[in-house]
Amino acid sequence: MNAFTSLMDGFGTALTPINLLWAAVGVLLGTAIGVLPGIGPAMAVALLLPVTYGLEPTGAFIMFAGIYYGAMFGGSTTSILLNTPGESAAVVAAMEGHPMAKAGRGAQALAAAAIGHFAGGMIGTLLLVALAPTVADLAVDIGAPDYFAIMVLAFIAVTSVLGSSRIRGLASLLIGLTIGLVGLDQMTGQQRLTFGSLQLADGIDVVIVAVGLFAIGEALWVAAHLRRSSGQAIPVGRPWLQRKDVRRTWKSWLRGPLIGFPFGAIPAGGAEIPTFLSYVTEKRLSKHKDEWGKGAIEGVAGPESAASASAAGTLVSMLTLGLPTTAVAAVMLAAFQQYGIQPGPLLFEREPDLVWGLIASLFVGMVLLLALNLPLAPVWAKLLRIPRPYLYAGILFFAAVGAYAVGGEPIDLVILLVIGLIGFGMRRYGLPVLPAVIGVILGPNAEQQLRRALQISDGDASGLLTPFSTTVYGLIVLIVAWPLLKKAVVRARRRDVDVEA
């Protein structure tokens, strides 16, 4: 069965009335939560994860996909109207979108962002359909040493591209790996870091970690800075584009996915890099260079299209290899695990209805996103007027209810608060949150693959080296050494200039 036939079967699943309802609910919920100040897609998905527990898996993940894309659009709305990006990937949208809004062109900026998300998501999902089955077939032959190498690559790549320094990224990763060690050793059954507590013997649920680091940590951080003045949202009418706007943006909408999708599919930290690269590309190609910094519409259309395509790219590695390359993908992986489903090379064989129904729902979600959110933009703008004390009090309440619903144990609330305090401390000292979440999810699996590889080779470290893993380790060395080589080249050039002078 080829990918096209499987996709048609997936549409048969996604277009049932009940799944269409879950997709629409996901888009609306995701946008409503994502549009609130300081709440990005990762936090929105983590906050709404417990909502999907009562659904059957296919409906839950179709709703989840709607939440994912809806929250991304909501984050763009906040960036454009309030100049308050909910996540780092939405920063670029604020650079040109907010000046457009202040100049009275907020409607055009929102329309360019919405259509950019639609175009980028559609093209990115088509590439997902074309590439994911092939990647899954190739991944079937990957053994324990290769998987361990890929996970190490994910660790190094994510910690290298996020945060203000590599040291902070590694510190965040170590925090996540430590939390992932809590519980029983999977091979020996010995307790680790449980402090004699039976409740901790099963480990700390990934959902509690995600909600604690994102929602509780962010709420505490904002509460500590509430005395600072906050910006006021700019009123906006119904989004629309003139013909001249379409002529300026249609090429940007098509270029964005070519930059965003590859970066989403590799462990490079998500949409931060491709959105910036798209912004730089559009600025260089623009015929209206005098508008940049004052509200160039291409600076909204291109990066938003790249961000949406990057989101589709993250699903390639998440579904085929079980590797989350972004915080949202990490939370989605936690959702798969809650249902006892392990993404990886065999997922397309074991759960074809679920996988292709989910992929088909991405197309459906994009159409719903465009159809529902363009007319509702003024409504989302009104949500920005909610006073922040009430907003974050509500976030704390729903986060606590969601964490308690996971296991029904009072100690889960204590763990949630402790992890929330850790998240607050990470923000205070500039540690990125994503490496910690990646460490919690991939850490136990990486340890298991390492020990399997060593058992197969009777403890010989050479058992970790295969042609594939050696190539991956070469990439890791390149990632680690590149900044040092770059500095050495710059210093050498400076010396040559000084000598010539």
Secondary structure, 3 states (H helix, E strand, C coil): CCHHHHHHHHHHHHCCHHHHHHHHHHHHHHHHHHCCCCCCHHHHHHHHHHHHHHCCHHHHHHHHHHHHHHHHHHHHHHHHHHCCCCCHHHHHHHHHHHHHHHHHHHHHHHHHHHHHHHHHHHHHHHHHHHHHHHHHHHHCCCCHHHHHHHHHHHHHHHHHHCCCCHHHHHHHHHHHHHHHHCEECCCCCCEECCCCCHHHCCCCCHHHHHHHHHHHHHHHHHHCCCCCCCCCCCCCCCCCCCHHHHHHHHHHHHHHHHHHHHHHHCCCCCCHHHHHHHHHHHHHHCCCHHHCCCCCCHHHHHHHHHHHHHHHHHHHHHHHHCCCCCHHHHHHHHHHHHCCCCCCCCHHHHCHHHHHHHHHHHHHHHHHHHHHHHHHHHHHHHHCCCCHHHHHHHHHHHHHHHHHHHHCCHHHHHHHHHHHHHHHHHHHCCCCCHHHHHHHHHHHHHHHHHHHHHHHCCCCHHHHCCHHHHHHHHHHHHHHHHHHHHHHHHHHHHHHHHHHC
